[in-house]
Amino acid sequence: MISKYLISIPHHDISDKGVIHDTETKLKVGVVDLYKTGFEPKKGEVHYFVSDTDNDVLLAFETDGYKKAHKNLLILDMIAHYCVYLGFAGAIIHAKFPVIRLN
């Protein structure tokens, strides 16, 4: 299966400081593992969050070079592709920082 997105993951760490690239629009979406590092949202960029309690994952996604021509559906598709690629089947995409309940 050929994907229209490229995923860059440094140092074999599947969820920390990764980048999703859309080859058609050249949009980039950065990935930050919120359990490992802090996250300061940048003005003018679009942000989403992903939680997956099955895999103990809490990620922040932020566009890099967002333009109004980029559709939110494209960004959500890129994030969903990333989650599927990494096997986060229980991932939930949030528009705002999620409140996670601990058992």
Number of C-alpha atoms within 10 A of each C-alpha: 3 5 9 11 18 16 18 15 15 12 9 9 10 14 21 20 19 21 22 23 20 18 12 8 10 14 19 21 25 19 26 20 21 16 11 12 9 10 14 7 13 11 7 12 14 18 19 20 22 26 21 17 15 10 12 9 16 21 22 26 27 23 22 17 13 17 12 7 7 13 10 11 9 13 23 16 12 22 22 18 18 21 19 12 11 11 11 19 13 15 20 15 20 15 11 11 15 14 8 10 6 5 3
